[in-house]
Amino acid sequence: MKPSRIVGFFTLVALGLAASLTLIIDHQQQQIQQYAAGSNITFTPTIIPFSAAEIGNPGRGPEYYGGEAPPPNWPITDVYVRPCWKSLEPTQGNYDFSIIEKALTKAKQLGGMGGFRVMSLNTSISGSCVPDYLQTLMPKGWMNGSNYIPDWNDPNYITRGKALFQALAAKYANDPRLGWIDMSLYGNWSEWHTYPLNYPSSTGAVEGTNASLQAIIDFQTQAFPNTRFLMLTANSFALNYAINLQRPNPIGERRDCLGVETLTFNPADLWKTRPIYGEYCGGADFQKGLNDVTNSHISMIGDGEGNLNSFDSYSTNDQNLMTQTYKISGYRYILDNLTIPSSINAGSGFTVTSQWSNVNVAPTYLPWNVMIQFRNGNTIVWQGKSTLDLRTLLPTTNNLTDTPVTITDTMTLPSTIPNGNYTVAVQIVDPNTYYPPLNLAIQGRQADGSYLLGNVSVGGATNITPGVSTVPTLPTTPISTNPNPTNTTTPSPNQEQITTANVSVKLEGIGSSTGENKAPKHTTRNLLITLYNTTTKQLYGNADIVTYDNQNFFTNTKFSLGQAPSGTYKVIVKTNQYLAATLPQNITITAGTPIIINNITLLAGDISPACLGDNQVTATDQTTLQACTTQTTTCTTACPNKLIADLNDDGQVDQTDAALLQKNIGVNGAATDTTLQNVCVQDPKCNGFNMCALKCGLQNIQVTP
C-alpha cells in the first residue's frame, strides 16, 4: 500500500504452537526449607557448592579468542576480538566491520556481551597493521625488521584514527551487544607500551607524546560516550588521564600477563565501581594466576590469543587451578534467605526481608532488577522491584564465604489481585531486556530464569472494575484460522466478561539506560495486543493506551483485552515504529481475571509503509528514515510522517535513530499462522504522531497467508 495513502497493514505470521509449561514445585527435590515465624514465613534456598558445574553469567569468566579449547562444557558467555586496523579499513574510508559483527552476533547467541580492541601494531605477525594508504601519509613511519611501525604523533594518524572510531560508533554506539572496548591504537598489540622497539627511529619518530596519547583517548571516548572502556596500564600518563575521565560508565582497567608479572592497581579499590580484566601471558604460573585474580578482584580472563594451550594439554593440577581461577572471577550471588508474611491482604503493604551474599571477588557492573514475584502457575500475577542494587553487593572476603547483606523492601499488593495461594519467586532481569535473567548460585532455577521459593496466601481482594479505555474496543469475535473459513463463529463462553492486564512494555531507544532518551516527546502510545489461543487456534485482539513511567517502560495497569475466553494464549504486542514481539511464555487467562504482561521489549525501525509498517526492518525502512533526516516539511511521499522516523522520540531524526534502525536490519517481528489485517483510514493531518494507530482496528476477516 502506498505510504501517501497513510494506510498501514500489520501482518502476523506463525511462530507455531508452544506447549503450556506447568511449573511444579517439589520442595523435597529443591530442598527449600520453609518455616513459619509468627505471621512470617522464611524461605532458605539450597546453595550450589563451588565444586559443582560452573554457573555462566555475562561480564565474568574466561574469554577465549585465540582458538584454544576451553574446559569441556564451560558456559562461556562473552566474546572478544582484536583485529588490526587494516582489516577494518582496507582502503581509505571503506570499512569492513564483519569481524566485530561476527563476534557480537555470537555474544548475543550466548546471552553475553562482546568486546574488541583495534591494533595498529602487532609484532607477532609480519607486515603492517595500519592500512596501506595511511603508510603513505606518515613520512616518519618506519620498518622494524618485518614490522611497519606507525608514527603515533603524525596528524594523519590521529585524524584517520578518529574517522575509524566515528565509523565504528555510527554502527555500534547504541548496540546492546557491545559490552566494552579496550582503549586502542597505541603501542604494540595496542597494549599502550612500545616494547620491543627502540626510539628515536631512523626516521626521527618518537614515542607518543602526552598530547598525542590524550588525543587518541579522546577520539575513542567521544565517539562512544556511553560505552564501557578498559584502559591498559603500561603508560602511567595515559592510564591516569583515562580513569579520571567523568563518564556514565567509568573506565576500567585491563592488565595483561596474569601469572607472570606482579599486578598492582592504583587506586587499589578501583574494582569496587569499575571492572578489571586480565589476560594470561605465555608460560604462566597458574597458582600465581589464581592469586592474581583473587587479590586484584579480576572479572574476566583472556587467553592472550595463543598464550594458552588447549585445556586438555595441561596437567591435572594446572587444570584444577585454571578452573578455580575461572570460577572465582567476577561475581557469584547467593540468595541466603527471604522472609515474607505468610498471608497478605490485597491492597495492603507488606515487608520483604532478604539476605544476599557475593562469594566471589568482584560485583557485577551491569544494572539488574531484582524482582519479587507472586505466580499462579506460569503467570506472574504481581511483582515488585527490590531496592537491592547488585552492583553495590561487594564480597567481604576472598575465601568463597561472605557476610550476608540484609535488604528490607516495603511493597504493596494491588487491591485487584484475586484471593488465593501463590508461589513466591525471585527473578533477576536486565532492565534493558538484552541479557537473559541472571543465574544465582542456588538450586531451583526454572526455564524462564526465575527461582521458586514457596507459597503465600492472599485474601481481601476487592471486586475488579475494568478500566474505561480511551481507545475504542476492537472486535473480539474469534477469527478462524481454518484455510476455508465459514461466515459463522462460535460465541465465547465468557463473552460477558472483560479481561484486563497490567501491561509493561519497553520501547527500544526510550528509557534511562545508557544511550537512551529518558524524556520522550510523546508519553502515551497506542498498543495493540493480539491473543492467539493455542487450543482453538482463534485470535482475539484489542488496542489501548500505555503511558511512559519516566524511567524505562510504557505501562497500563488496566489494559483492556476485551472478551477473550478462558484458555492458554500466545501474546503478541505491536505499536507503530516497532516490530511485533511475543511474550517468552504462553499465558493462561481466566476470563474476567486480571493478568500481567511484562518483560517484553519491542525493537525499533519498522516505519515503512506508514504507519504500522510491515513487521520487518529492511532497506525500505532505512530509505524512509534517510529521507526524513533531511526533510524539512512534515509530509512528503518519501517521508509520509517525519515524526514516525524519530525512533527515540527526542524531537529530531538523526544519527541516533539511524543507529537504532541499522542494528535491526534483517530482523522480522513475531508472527502467528493467521494473518490479521490492521486497516488504517486516511488521516487529514499528516503530522499526528499517533495518526494511524488511533484510527486502526482489527478487521474481522480471514486473510490467506
VOGU-3710 file (C-alpha; in Angstrom, 3 decimals, decimal comma):
1> mkpsrivgff> 0,000/0,000/0,000  1,417/3,407/-0,905  2,670/5,444/2,073  0,946/8,548/0,731  -2,414/6,990/1,467  -1,441/6,732/5,136  -2,545/3,113/5,184  -0,620/0,548/7,192  -1,020/-3,171/7,272  0,003/-5,145/10,321
11> tlvalglaas> 0,580/-8,764/9,388  1,360/-11,517/11,815  2,542/-14,892/10,516  3,058/-18,203/12,527  5,527/-18,801/15,242  3,993/-22,187/15,884  2,396/-23,512/18,964  4,252/-23,738/22,231  3,162/-26,257/24,789  1,963/-24,735/28,008
21> ltliidhqqq> 4,620/-25,154/30,660  3,407/-26,339/34,028  5,694/-25,473/36,912  5,602/-27,990/39,707  7,316/-27,154/42,941  8,853/-30,181/44,553  10,076/-28,878/47,866  11,900/-32,040/48,745  13,763/-32,177/45,456  14,715/-28,494/45,530
31> qiqqyaagsn> 15,464/-28,737/49,262  13,819/-25,397/50,003  13,230/-25,112/53,716  10,343/-23,004/54,863  9,159/-22,330/58,360  6,698/-20,004/59,971  7,949/-17,326/62,340  4,868/-15,769/63,809  2,995/-14,290/60,877  6,042/-14,554/58,640
41> itftptiipf> 7,465/-17,372/56,586  11,139/-17,713/55,648  12,425/-19,491/52,551  16,014/-20,734/52,582  17,175/-21,994/49,176  19,852/-24,656/48,838  23,201/-23,184/47,771  25,011/-24,608/44,755  28,507/-25,503/46,006  31,593/-24,055/44,349
51> saaeignpgr> 32,628/-27,591/43,396  29,549/-28,043/41,191  29,407/-27,231/37,482  30,191/-23,624/36,599  27,378/-21,052/36,550  27,561/-18,848/33,472  26,800/-15,124/33,619  27,793/-12,128/31,473  30,799/-9,999/32,363  32,807/-12,672/34,163
61> gpeyyggeap> 34,904/-15,771/33,494  37,183/-16,647/30,561  37,497/-15,042/27,142  38,741/-17,486/24,513  39,618/-15,680/21,310  42,808/-17,469/20,261  41,288/-20,756/19,154  42,425/-22,870/22,110  39,938/-25,364/23,526  38,452/-24,203/26,870
71> ppnwpitdvy> 37,480/-26,574/29,681  34,848/-29,042/28,428  31,234/-27,786/28,545  32,286/-24,468/30,059  29,456/-21,886/29,842  31,327/-19,127/28,030  29,068/-16,110/27,535  31,305/-13,261/26,349  33,168/-12,876/23,065  36,245/-10,769/22,323
81> vrpcwkslep> 38,215/-9,964/19,156  41,372/-7,985/18,485  41,570/-7,060/14,780  44,167/-4,975/13,000  43,095/-1,534/11,817  43,910/-2,613/8,257  41,289/-5,373/8,333  38,603/-2,854/9,370  39,560/-0,221/6,777  41,056/-1,976/3,725
91> tqgnydfsii> 41,052/1,267/1,715  40,582/4,844/2,822  37,061/5,462/4,061  35,841/1,973/3,089  35,076/-0,018/6,220  34,564/-3,724/6,817  33,390/-4,486/10,360  32,468/-8,110/9,678  34,989/-9,373/12,263  33,343/-7,333/15,002
101> ekaltkakql> 29,840/-8,092/13,756  30,512/-11,830/13,861  31,749/-11,560/17,453  28,742/-9,528/18,602  26,337/-11,899/16,869  27,918/-14,837/18,685  27,812/-12,955/22,003  24,083/-12,392/21,624  23,553/-16,080/20,852  25,426/-16,964/24,052
111> ggmggfrvms> 23,446/-14,470/26,133  26,523/-12,368/26,822  28,417/-9,316/25,661  31,061/-8,655/23,040  34,191/-6,533/23,169  37,053/-5,544/20,908  40,430/-3,848/20,677  41,818/-2,363/17,459  45,545/-2,851/16,903  47,795/-0,642/14,786
121> lntsisgscv> 50,914/-2,701/15,544  51,293/-6,435/16,068  54,885/-7,649/16,138  53,656/-11,244/16,391  52,996/-11,137/12,642  54,881/-9,638/9,704  53,772/-6,592/7,786  51,573/-3,672/8,731  48,509/-3,388/10,936  47,606/0,041/9,561
131> pdylqtlmpk> 46,014/0,493/6,118  48,398/0,837/3,178  47,113/4,301/2,308  47,939/5,556/5,813  51,569/4,457/5,473  51,972/6,862/2,566  50,671/9,732/4,734  53,213/9,245/7,571  56,752/10,194/6,463  58,189/9,129/9,831
141> gwmngsnyip> 56,620/5,678/9,760  59,350/3,043/9,779  60,229/-0,610/9,478  61,492/-2,604/12,452  62,560/-5,868/10,902  59,460/-7,174/9,132  57,053/-4,876/11,003  55,798/-1,472/9,932  55,676/0,974/12,864  53,274/3,930/12,552
151> dwndpnyitr> 54,192/7,425/13,668  51,952/7,838/16,716  52,302/11,633/16,589  51,524/12,204/12,919  48,379/14,359/12,497  47,167/12,000/9,767  47,388/9,071/12,192  45,212/10,968/14,685  42,761/12,164/12,026  42,274/8,775/10,395
161> gkalfqalaa> 42,041/7,015/13,764  39,279/9,421/14,715  37,468/8,714/11,432  37,698/4,961/12,100  36,102/5,288/15,520  33,410/7,599/14,243  32,510/4,942/11,677  32,512/2,255/14,364  30,295/4,426/16,560  27,818/5,027/13,751
171> kyandprlgw> 27,200/1,283/13,711  27,756/0,191/17,305  27,499/3,139/19,731  23,981/2,116/20,809  24,287/-1,609/20,180  23,400/-3,554/23,368  25,613/-6,431/22,221  28,730/-4,283/22,671  29,744/-4,562/26,307  33,179/-2,940/26,254
181> idmslygnws> 36,062/-1,611/24,169  39,734/-1,865/25,062  41,384/1,528/24,581  43,055/1,066/21,222  45,556/2,352/18,653  48,698/2,900/20,693  51,678/0,643/21,197  52,442/-2,946/20,397  49,265/-5,033/20,364  47,566/-1,756/21,436
191> ewhtyplnyp> 48,761/-2,523/24,965  49,980/1,075/25,402  53,667/0,144/25,544  56,247/0,100/22,737  58,273/-2,967/23,715  60,490/-4,170/21,976  61,006/-1,017/19,878  63,888/1,434/20,259  63,290/5,179/19,931  64,022/7,534/18,292
201> sstgavegtn> 63,705/5,694/14,995  65,886/6,162/11,948  63,138/8,371/10,514  63,058/10,593/13,596  59,851/9,130/15,033  59,471/9,166/18,811  57,112/7,513/21,242  53,678/9,046/21,568  53,719/12,412/23,289  51,279/13,086/26,078
211> aslqaiidfq> 49,292/15,323/23,738  49,041/12,540/21,155  48,069/9,926/23,743  45,367/12,223/25,079  44,051/12,830/21,557  43,909/9,071/20,869  41,944/8,502/24,080  39,656/11,461/23,400  38,532/10,469/19,923  37,610/6,982/21,130
221> tqafpntrfl> 35,718/8,025/24,257  33,952/10,872/22,448  32,782/8,547/19,670  31,396/6,111/22,277  30,263/8,396/25,137  28,202/5,709/26,903  30,200/2,559/26,217  32,433/0,961/28,831  36,158/1,273/28,056  39,046/-0,641/29,599
231> mltansfaln> 42,392/1,111/29,806  45,677/-0,768/29,529  48,065/0,049/32,362  51,563/0,281/30,834  51,621/4,065/30,312  51,043/5,928/33,563  50,089/9,257/31,966  47,508/7,675/29,671  46,169/5,465/32,468  45,670/8,345/34,894
241> yainlqrpnp> 44,095/10,521/32,215  41,659/7,812/31,151  40,457/6,615/34,540  39,823/10,184/35,684  37,503/10,980/32,788  33,954/11,567/34,008  31,697/9,156/32,150  28,338/7,390/32,753  30,260/4,092/32,740  33,648/4,870/34,317
251> igerrdclgv> 36,691/3,465/32,533  38,011/0,210/33,975  41,434/-1,374/33,595  42,888/-4,282/31,692  46,140/-5,796/32,920  47,808/-8,456/30,835  50,332/-11,104/31,899  48,432/-12,902/34,653  50,592/-15,495/36,320  53,853/-13,808/35,295
261> etltfnpadl> 54,056/-10,157/36,318  53,294/-8,628/39,684  49,956/-6,853/39,406  49,201/-3,586/41,166  46,344/-1,170/40,628  46,024/2,455/41,627  43,700/3,211/43,273  43,515/-0,205/44,905  39,733/-0,073/45,297  39,084/0,680/41,615
271> wktrpiygey> 37,368/-2,716/41,273  34,501/-1,618/43,510  32,992/0,597/40,815  34,598/-0,442/37,507  35,724/-3,745/36,028  39,236/-5,176/35,994  40,057/-7,593/33,164  43,202/-9,666/32,801  44,987/-11,905/30,334  47,412/-14,799/30,673
281> cggadfqkgl> 50,948/-14,472/29,362  52,759/-17,419/27,838  54,300/-19,751/30,410  52,003/-18,544/33,170  52,178/-19,946/36,669  48,541/-20,923/37,222  48,770/-20,741/41,005  50,034/-17,182/40,686  47,269/-16,513/38,172  44,676/-17,681/40,699
291> ndvtnshism> 46,220/-15,418/43,332  46,246/-12,500/40,867  42,544/-12,862/40,094  41,652/-13,218/43,763  43,765/-10,378/45,119  43,187/-7,953/42,246  39,426/-8,646/42,004  39,543/-9,519/38,306  36,278/-10,199/36,486  37,336/-11,586/33,107
301> igdgegnlns> 40,399/-13,515/31,963  41,673/-13,595/28,385  43,641/-16,408/26,799  46,109/-13,978/25,185  45,329/-15,252/21,680  47,873/-18,024/21,734  49,328/-17,611/25,221  47,418/-20,673/26,422  47,319/-24,196/25,076  44,185/-26,273/24,803
311> fdsystndqn> 42,843/-27,178/28,226  43,358/-30,934/27,874  47,098/-30,451/27,269  47,711/-29,337/30,867  48,363/-31,445/33,935  45,518/-32,282/36,277  46,871/-29,801/38,819  47,072/-26,965/36,284  43,599/-27,796/35,000  42,223/-27,563/38,536
321> lmtqtykisg> 43,950/-24,215/39,080  42,594/-22,846/35,789  39,020/-23,886/36,544  39,251/-22,445/40,062  40,521/-19,184/38,568  37,684/-19,000/36,060  35,080/-19,877/38,686  36,210/-17,333/41,258  36,475/-14,449/38,774  33,802/-11,780/38,858
331> yryildnlti> 30,633/-12,305/40,881  28,693/-15,233/42,349  25,456/-14,161/44,030  23,502/-16,169/46,575  20,035/-15,531/47,967  20,617/-16,811/51,502  17,011/-16,448/52,627  13,843/-14,438/52,105  11,203/-13,653/54,734  7,681/-12,552/53,859
341> pssinagsgf> 4,274/-12,596/55,591  2,608/-15,965/55,119  -0,725/-14,254/54,469  -1,213/-10,832/52,869  -4,355/-8,827/52,223  -4,853/-7,485/48,723  -4,387/-3,716/48,669  -2,165/-3,697/51,737  1,521/-3,068/52,289  3,953/-5,727/53,452
351> tvtsqwsnvn> 7,659/-6,145/54,136  10,074/-8,487/52,392  13,386/-9,088/54,142  16,097/-10,893/52,217  19,748/-11,713/52,766  22,241/-11,830/49,911  25,885/-12,803/49,537  28,569/-12,387/46,887  31,133/-15,128/47,441  33,457/-14,337/44,519
361> vaptylpwnv> 35,886/-11,434/44,112  34,004/-8,584/42,340  30,489/-7,259/41,764  28,587/-7,149/38,521  28,987/-3,843/36,707  25,714/-4,203/34,821  22,353/-2,919/36,083  19,920/-5,657/37,141  16,418/-5,517/38,585  15,779/-7,921/41,443
371> miqfrngnti> 12,085/-8,770/41,120  9,959/-10,356/43,857  7,029/-12,108/42,192  3,764/-13,859/43,026  2,940/-16,506/40,462  -0,066/-18,594/39,572  1,403/-21,403/37,510  3,251/-19,752/34,653  1,571/-16,388/35,134  3,194/-13,546/37,072
381> vwqgkstldl> 0,208/-12,165/38,957  2,206/-9,447/40,736  5,802/-8,353/41,012  7,746/-5,662/42,803  11,297/-4,387/42,376  13,666/-4,783/45,289  15,912/-1,905/46,330  18,929/-4,208/46,088  21,496/-2,966/43,535  23,760/-5,907/42,783
391> rtllpttnnl> 26,487/-3,522/41,607  26,977/-2,499/45,231  26,907/-6,040/46,659  30,651/-6,404/47,164  32,380/-9,509/48,506  33,678/-9,153/52,045  36,257/-11,972/51,874  38,335/-13,809/49,278  37,704/-17,329/50,608  34,347/-18,239/48,986
401> tdtpvtitdt> 32,374/-17,024/52,002  30,702/-13,715/52,639  28,876/-11,794/55,312  25,292/-11,613/54,044  23,753/-8,198/53,420  20,190/-7,691/54,643  17,763/-5,911/52,322  14,387/-4,689/53,589  11,762/-3,822/50,987  8,331/-2,353/51,619
411> mtlpstipng> 5,845/-3,304/48,925  2,113/-3,057/48,274  -0,205/-5,545/46,636  -2,856/-4,137/44,313  -6,408/-4,440/45,605  -7,376/-6,293/42,422  -5,193/-9,357/42,928  -7,555/-12,326/43,346  -7,698/-14,252/46,613  -5,774/-17,496/46,641
421> nytvavqivd> -2,429/-19,200/47,149  0,549/-18,007/45,130  4,120/-19,120/44,579  6,789/-16,645/45,659  9,546/-16,331/43,061  12,681/-14,265/42,574  13,828/-13,312/39,088  16,774/-11,016/38,313  16,181/-9,320/34,993  18,048/-6,896/32,755
431> pntyypplnl> 16,146/-3,556/32,738  17,245/-3,151/29,124  15,895/-6,654/28,344  19,018/-7,697/26,399  20,523/-10,268/28,767  18,633/-13,359/29,933  17,810/-13,471/33,664  20,846/-13,694/35,923  21,973/-17,053/37,314  22,183/-17,337/41,098
441> aiqgrqadgs> 24,252/-19,903/42,969  21,127/-21,548/44,375  19,114/-24,541/43,266  15,684/-24,363/41,665  16,182/-22,239/38,550  13,210/-22,509/36,189  13,172/-22,374/32,403  12,387/-18,633/32,463  15,287/-17,859/34,804  13,191/-17,475/37,945
451> yllgnvsvgg> 13,659/-19,234/41,283  10,547/-20,593/43,007  10,736/-20,355/46,788  7,406/-21,415/48,320  3,792/-20,352/48,855  1,896/-17,467/50,437  -1,814/-16,729/50,560  -3,636/-13,557/49,515  -7,019/-12,519/50,850  -9,278/-9,476/50,951
461> atnitpgvst> -9,417/-8,797/47,209  -11,951/-6,196/46,093  -14,246/-6,535/43,106  -12,420/-5,783/39,897  -13,801/-2,983/37,779  -12,343/-2,866/34,286  -10,862/0,494/33,353  -12,529/2,575/30,646  -10,273/2,804/27,608  -9,950/5,979/25,621
471> vptlpttpis> -9,386/3,855/22,519  -12,445/2,139/21,018  -12,508/-1,582/21,784  -11,602/-3,638/18,741  -13,737/-6,577/17,619  -13,060/-9,582/19,843  -15,074/-12,192/17,985  -12,626/-15,023/17,329  -11,136/-15,170/13,845  -10,943/-18,687/12,461
481> tnpnptnttt> -7,585/-19,972/11,250  -9,265/-22,587/9,056  -7,997/-22,086/5,468  -11,630/-22,418/4,302  -13,457/-20,283/6,847  -17,217/-20,041/7,069  -19,205/-16,959/7,980  -20,192/-18,390/11,356  -18,215/-18,073/14,550  -18,504/-19,761/17,892
491> pspnqeqitt> -19,544/-17,416/20,705  -17,207/-17,149/23,647  -18,426/-18,962/26,767  -17,297/-15,947/28,818  -18,451/-13,335/26,364  -19,805/-11,048/29,036  -16,511/-10,850/30,988  -13,791/-8,307/30,195  -10,208/-9,345/30,973  -7,696/-6,664/31,906
501> anvsvklegi> -3,921/-6,804/32,062  -1,214/-4,983/33,971  0,978/-4,185/30,954  4,600/-3,019/30,981  6,414/-2,705/27,655  9,936/-1,499/26,890  10,331/0,511/23,675  13,893/0,313/22,387  15,681/3,669/22,448  13,479/5,202/25,145
511> gsstgenkap> 14,399/4,959/28,822  17,061/5,764/31,387  19,729/3,345/30,216  22,952/4,406/28,564  22,362/5,997/25,167  18,585/6,161/25,530  16,223/9,135/25,609  14,720/9,405/29,088  12,367/12,254/28,180  10,350/11,264/25,092
521> khttrnllit> 8,202/13,909/23,445  5,158/11,616/23,491  4,413/9,979/26,814  1,420/7,946/25,660  1,329/5,274/22,973  -1,316/3,149/21,352  -0,535/-0,511/21,870  -2,105/-3,437/20,032  -2,181/-6,793/21,841  -3,174/-9,925/19,935
531> lyntttkqly> -4,072/-13,120/21,806  -3,625/-16,443/19,986  -5,473/-19,336/21,646  -3,139/-22,336/21,436  -6,033/-24,813/21,697  -8,750/-23,362/19,471  -6,310/-21,526/17,192  -8,548/-18,477/17,375  -7,365/-14,888/17,615  -8,573/-12,043/19,803
541> gnadivtydn> -7,275/-8,517/19,778  -7,579/-5,131/21,408  -5,870/-1,732/21,478  -5,411/0,534/24,457  -3,237/3,374/25,748  0,080/2,844/27,574  1,813/5,697/29,426  5,542/6,302/29,984  6,667/5,794/33,594  9,525/8,334/33,312
551> qnfftntkfs> 12,068/5,554/33,729  12,044/2,701/31,225  8,577/1,366/30,485  5,206/2,225/28,977  2,514/0,891/31,275  -1,213/0,469/31,784  -2,413/-1,305/34,914  -5,867/-1,951/33,425  -5,230/-2,602/29,747  -8,489/-3,968/28,316
561> lgqapsgtyk> -8,093/-7,271/26,481  -11,768/-7,473/25,632  -13,875/-10,615/25,947  -11,227/-13,275/25,406  -12,477/-16,616/26,811  -10,549/-18,650/29,353  -7,633/-20,547/27,860  -3,927/-20,599/27,096  -2,664/-17,877/24,780  0,387/-16,736/22,925
571> vivktnqyla> 0,618/-12,955/23,423  1,762/-10,709/20,557  2,408/-6,985/21,122  2,780/-4,256/18,478  2,882/-0,494/18,149  3,886/1,838/15,357  7,647/2,230/14,736  8,329/-1,158/16,340  8,380/-4,836/15,381  5,802/-7,133/16,903
581> atlpqnitit> 7,080/-9,257/19,788  5,757/-12,173/21,789  5,936/-12,937/25,461  8,585/-15,619/26,067  5,936/-17,882/27,603  2,294/-18,574/26,914  -0,110/-17,215/29,499  -3,222/-18,725/30,991  -6,287/-16,478/31,044  -9,304/-16,965/33,243
591> agtpiiinni> -11,956/-14,743/31,706  -12,504/-11,647/33,840  -9,377/-12,239/35,985  -6,557/-9,679/35,655  -3,210/-10,876/34,291  0,278/-9,415/33,951  2,040/-8,835/30,628  5,599/-7,622/31,127  9,280/-8,351/30,413  8,733/-7,632/26,730
601> tllagdispa> 10,819/-5,333/24,541  9,846/-4,021/21,127  12,653/-3,478/18,602  12,677/-0,191/16,688  12,757/0,500/12,968  9,539/-0,769/11,355  8,467/2,581/9,884  7,533/1,741/6,298  4,907/1,574/4,979  3,480/4,182/7,341
611> clgdnqvtat> 2,490/3,773/9,995  2,351/0,252/11,448  4,909/-0,976/8,931  5,189/-4,497/7,547  6,625/-6,217/10,661  10,171/-6,334/9,326  13,098/-3,923/9,265  14,541/-3,656/5,772  16,352/-1,278/3,455  12,957/0,286/2,709
621> dqttlqactt> 12,697/1,470/6,309  16,264/2,748/6,093  15,460/4,698/2,930  12,431/6,262/4,599  14,472/7,293/7,630  17,180/8,831/5,435  14,534/10,833/3,579  13,105/12,043/6,888  16,567/13,023/8,162  16,995/15,715/5,525
631> qtttcttacp> 13,342/16,616/5,028  12,209/19,995/6,305  8,492/19,631/5,637  6,361/17,246/7,642  4,711/15,204/4,935  6,060/14,028/1,555  5,846/10,840/-0,467  9,362/9,761/0,547  8,755/10,629/4,197  4,996/10,493/4,832
641> nkliadlndd> 5,347/11,263/8,532  8,621/12,626/9,872  7,648/12,009/13,488  7,395/8,281/12,863  11,093/8,252/11,829  12,099/9,791/15,180  12,663/6,406/16,786  13,939/7,609/20,164  11,289/10,367/20,222  13,647/13,229/21,071
651> gqvdqtdaal> 12,156/15,607/18,511  14,707/15,102/15,755  15,555/12,487/13,145  19,305/11,970/13,332  22,183/9,512/13,628  20,834/8,041/16,852  17,665/6,965/15,065  19,706/5,642/12,139  21,827/3,524/14,508  18,728/2,099/16,200
661> lqknigvnga> 17,282/1,085/12,854  20,576/-0,165/11,408  21,189/-2,753/14,102  17,780/-4,324/13,434  18,129/-4,541/9,646  17,039/-8,011/8,564  15,021/-8,698/11,722  11,419/-9,846/11,389  8,766/-9,347/14,024  6,827/-12,054/15,815
671> atdttlqnvc> 4,184/-13,877/13,822  1,320/-16,346/14,041  -0,097/-18,747/11,491  -3,015/-16,435/10,681  -2,593/-13,068/9,025  -4,529/-10,239/10,622  -5,033/-7,009/8,784  -4,929/-3,867/10,857  -6,536/-1,413/8,469  -5,997/2,325/8,856
681> vqdpkcngfn> -8,117/5,085/7,393  -6,973/8,373/5,855  -5,910/10,951/8,423  -6,246/14,505/7,107  -3,479/15,672/9,490  -0,303/14,019/8,298  1,800/15,168/11,240  -0,138/13,471/14,017  2,186/11,176/15,965  -0,457/8,537/16,576
691> mcalkcglqn> -2,189/9,356/13,290  -2,596/5,757/12,251  -2,884/3,760/15,431  -5,755/5,873/16,733  -7,690/5,138/13,560  -6,875/1,448/13,177  -8,884/-1,592/14,106  -8,557/-5,339/13,747  -10,758/-6,397/10,890  -12,863/-9,487/11,475
701> iqvtp> -11,680/-11,089/8,254  -9,610/-14,042/7,149  -6,530/-13,443/5,032  -4,861/-16,444/3,457  -1,135/-16,464/4,410
//
